[in-house]
Amino acid sequence: MARLPKALLLPGLDGSGRLFAPLLAAGPRAFEPEPVSFPPDRALGYDELAALVRARLPRGRFVLLAESFSGPLAVRLAAERPRGLAALVLAATFLHRPLDALLHPIRGLVGARLFGAAMPAPVVRHFMAGPDAPDAIVAEVQRAVAAVRAEVLAHRATEALRVDARGALADVDVPILFLAPTRDRLIRRDAHEDVSALRPDAAVARLDAPHMVLQRAPHASLAVIEEFLGAAAARAALAG
């Protein structure tokens, strides 16, 4: 029996990897998940984080699965065409200009002061987890964010606001899946159109979920991901 490919799970702005718990609990059967964590006390940009993840790339077949902040990072790494990479999965993320239009006025406020206070539950629900989010998910987001130094979060946010991964996407030579939550209030809901414009062959799945699609719709997300990976593996087998 063929060994399942590993899947490096690249986290959102908190960088902890702990928010992948609902997806892991859904029981992935098409890949072996390996959550990646970023240092909570070092203000690393996309260049430094790419080096960190590059050192952890598995041997053999693997998948890059990135959510939110880590999308441009995964695209950059996939564009390097590392040996063994089988697919790229992007969830509720962006290539450039990440914010929903209603949030554009706060771009100039991004800094350590913005992240210096505890994240209020209403903010978590409105922008990330959805108004009907369980208390447990909201509390876990709050804990994950509180565990990271404010200046680190601010640096990551600044990096996200100025990144442009469109050029890198054109160099990706593996199948691409984009999970696009239809109720995202944080990232532009048309971000998937940037991917489709550059890579018409990319699969786009629109899911009824808020920004935290992997956390609020883990079973639906996993079903789409596993169907996509199965189809990609079948095509590779026929081609090879």
ChimeraX attribute file (.defattr): number of C-alpha atoms within 10 A of each C-alpha:
attribute: neighborCount
match mode: 1-to-1
recipient: residues
	/A:1	3
	/A:2	4
	/A:3	10
	/A:4	14
	/A:5	20
	/A:6	21
	/A:7	26
	/A:8	22
	/A:9	21
	/A:10	27
	/A:11	23
	/A:12	23
	/A:13	22
	/A:14	25
	/A:15	23
	/A:16	20
	/A:17	18
	/A:18	16
	/A:19	20
	/A:20	22
	/A:21	15
	/A:22	16
	/A:23	20
	/A:24	18
	/A:25	10
	/A:26	16
	/A:27	14
	/A:28	16
	/A:29	11
	/A:30	19
	/A:31	19
	/A:32	17
	/A:33	22
	/A:34	17
	/A:35	19
	/A:36	19
	/A:37	17
	/A:38	20
	/A:39	15
	/A:40	20
	/A:41	13
	/A:42	13
	/A:43	17
	/A:44	18
	/A:45	16
	/A:46	18
	/A:47	11
	/A:48	11
	/A:49	16
	/A:50	18
	/A:51	11
	/A:52	16
	/A:53	17
	/A:54	13
	/A:55	9
	/A:56	11
	/A:57	20
	/A:58	18
	/A:59	12
	/A:60	13
	/A:61	17
	/A:62	23
	/A:63	24
	/A:64	25
	/A:65	25
	/A:66	27
	/A:67	27
	/A:68	23
	/A:69	27
	/A:70	27
	/A:71	27
	/A:72	26
	/A:73	26
	/A:74	26
	/A:75	27
	/A:76	22
	/A:77	21
	/A:78	24
	/A:79	18
	/A:80	14
	/A:81	14
	/A:82	14
	/A:83	13
	/A:84	14
	/A:85	24
	/A:86	24
	/A:87	22
	/A:88	25
	/A:89	25
	/A:90	26
	/A:91	26
	/A:92	31
	/A:93	27
	/A:94	31
	/A:95	22
	/A:96	18
	/A:97	16
	/A:98	24
	/A:99	20
	/A:100	16
	/A:101	13
	/A:102	10
	/A:103	13
	/A:104	11
	/A:105	8
	/A:106	10
	/A:107	12
	/A:108	8
	/A:109	10
	/A:110	16
	/A:111	18
	/A:112	16
	/A:113	11
	/A:114	15
	/A:115	19
	/A:116	14
	/A:117	10
	/A:118	11
	/A:119	17
	/A:120	11
	/A:121	16
	/A:122	13
	/A:123	13
	/A:124	19
	/A:125	22
	/A:126	17
	/A:127	18
	/A:128	24
	/A:129	26
	/A:130	22
	/A:131	14
	/A:132	10
	/A:133	18
	/A:134	12
	/A:135	11
	/A:136	9
	/A:137	19
	/A:138	21
	/A:139	15
	/A:140	14
	/A:141	20
	/A:142	17
	/A:143	15
	/A:144	18
	/A:145	20
	/A:146	18
	/A:147	13
	/A:148	20
	/A:149	18
	/A:150	20
	/A:151	19
	/A:152	23
	/A:153	27
	/A:154	21
	/A:155	19
	/A:156	22
	/A:157	19
	/A:158	16
	/A:159	16
	/A:160	25
	/A:161	16
	/A:162	11
	/A:163	16
	/A:164	17
	/A:165	18
	/A:166	19
	/A:167	13
	/A:168	18
	/A:169	22
	/A:170	13
	/A:171	15
	/A:172	19
	/A:173	15
	/A:174	17
	/A:175	21
	/A:176	25
	/A:177	23
	/A:178	28
	/A:179	22
	/A:180	28
	/A:181	25
	/A:182	18
	/A:183	20
	/A:184	23
	/A:185	21
	/A:186	21
	/A:187	25
	/A:188	23
	/A:189	22
	/A:190	14
	/A:191	20
	/A:192	25
	/A:193	16
	/A:194	15
	/A:195	23
	/A:196	14
	/A:197	11
	/A:198	13
	/A:199	17
	/A:200	12
	/A:201	12
	/A:202	18
	/A:203	16
	/A:204	20
	/A:205	17
	/A:206	15
	/A:207	16
	/A:208	15
	/A:209	23
	/A:210	28
	/A:211	29
	/A:212	28
	/A:213	27
	/A:214	24
	/A:215	22
	/A:216	22
	/A:217	18
	/A:218	22
	/A:219	18
	/A:220	16
	/A:221	23
	/A:222	19
	/A:223	15
	/A:224	18
	/A:225	22
	/A:226	15
	/A:227	12
	/A:228	19
	/A:229	23
	/A:230	13
	/A:231	13
	/A:232	16
	/A:233	15
	/A:234	12
	/A:235	12
	/A:236	13
	/A:237	9
	/A:238	7
	/A:239	7
	/A:240	6
